[in-house]
Amino acid sequence: MSGKRLTRNDLLMRVSAEMSTLAVIIPSNPMDLTALARNARGTEERFSRLAQVVSSMVPSHNYGGIEDANEQYRDYMAEFHPEGPEPKGN
């Protein structure tokens, strides 16, 4: 993701699209319970990180706000999408 600042609505749309793609945790072979467990753990971690992005949009006494949310989203994208493309639909 580029370093451009996203608006609140843009950020919410991107987080929503990412969460929609994460909703499918079933591996190509649904009988592979190891893969299912691995996918579920990875999805749980990613959902948690995306929730942090959304919660950081609400300014608090010492932190938060759109700048903090943008920074957390950039960190999320760098960790989980290092190739750079944005989620589809944006």
Secondary structure as GFF3:
##gff-version 3
##sequence-region A 1 90
A	DSSP	alpha_helix	8	22	.	.	.	ID=ss1
A	DSSP	alpha_helix	33	56	.	.	.	ID=ss2
A	DSSP	alpha_helix	66	80	.	.	.	ID=ss3
###
